[in-house]
Amino acid sequence: MAAAAKSINAMFKGTSPYDAKAFKAAAETIKGHSGKNLSSLFDGSVAAPGSKANISIESDRPMFDKLAADLGTYASALSVAADRNPDVLSPRMRMQGGDAMTGGPLAKKADAVREVSSVLAEHAFHLMLQTCTSCHAKFRVEAE
């Protein structure tokens, strides 16, 4: 998922040319690893040797599952944006100066399904990254 997110990020930053097929493939990769697929990786005990998963996943399963689902929702929005913009990363996909970004990694999240229908692709991308960060901050063991 990290490599897919980096690919999309490079297109938004302009360090890689926009390629709708690659953009969509990256979004679909993230979507495919999100939601129930991601949650199922952490069924049962997550305290396996070598795992970076925090045991708090077990005690806060609803929050973990919500973040996993939200990740898929934002990735789906990016996939649709690629379909709608086959030739260029259009201004309709980009955030403009002054567009609001809210919250931080542990901020209360709005309903992703309702929220994503009204945001630009770049904003959906930032919300997706924020979801990753929120999940890692809450459910990943800190490096020693």
Secondary structure as GFF3:
##gff-version 3
##sequence-region A 1 144
A	DSSP	alpha_helix	2	13	.	.	.	ID=ss1
A	DSSP	alpha_helix	20	32	.	.	.	ID=ss2
A	DSSP	alpha_helix	35	40	.	.	.	ID=ss3
A	DSSP	alpha_helix	56	59	.	.	.	ID=ss4
A	DSSP	alpha_helix	61	84	.	.	.	ID=ss5
A	DSSP	alpha_helix	112	116	.	.	.	ID=ss6
A	DSSP	alpha_helix	121	139	.	.	.	ID=ss7
###
